[in-house]
Each structure stands twice: as structure tokens, then as C-alpha cells.
Amino acid sequence: MKELLTLSFSVGNDLMTTVRLATGGICSLVGIDLDESEDCKVCVTEGLLILRRNGYSTARVVFSQDDGVSVRLVGLDRGGEGEPSVEDDISYALLEALVNELNVEKDGERLCALNFRIGC
């Protein structure tokens, strides 16, 4: 697996567009078609929203090339006691429908990271 880009940032709305643009650029770099690129952007956004709703104020996104694009979303700086919600259920369902593999990492009961792959 070849690491392509790592970003660490606040998960506020102001940087979501920047992360979506970076996601599209990575997908283009590895030759993923437009439909899968759009799916990847949706999945990155939904994953970051899950982290934010679970109390994280910052996140790290790691893009790697591995038979498509592998994405690792890690929650950092858990500032609050975010509550899982019905919106999380919808986000998880969307992720599971669009990605090849979804792995949710927890520390006890607490969500700490999401990993998925899109393409090939």
C-alpha cells in the first residue's frame, strides 16, 4: 500500500469542501472513474460527520493507493461526549452500500477510526 496524502484538520464545516476537493484529486491521480470518485467524496464526508457527531473536534485522513483508494479517518482531540444518533445509522448504511470494505475501529465502546476502500 502506497501512502499518497495525509491531512489533519478541524472537522468544522469550513474545511469539508477542501477535503472533498483533495479526495477528488486523489481519486483522479489513481485513475478512479468519476462515479466512484463521487462515491469516495460522499464516504469521506459521511465518515467525518460520524466522527464529529461522536465528539471529535479534529481528524486525520490518510489516503493510500491499494487496488483503488484506501481511506483511513481517525478521530483526534475528542472534546465532547458526542452521542451516536440515527444520523450515524444512515451514514453507516451509506458507507456500507458504497465501499468495498468498511472497518470501524473502537476503543472499548468509543469509535476512534473508520477505514474503507473504493475502486478495483
Secondary structure, DSSP 4 states (H G I P E B T S, - for coil): -EEEEEEEEE-SGGGHHHHHHHHHHHHHHTT--HHHHHHHHHHHHHHHHHHHHTTEEEEEEEEEESSSEEEEEEEEEE-S-----HHHHHHHHHHHHH-SEEEEEEETTEEEEEEEEE--
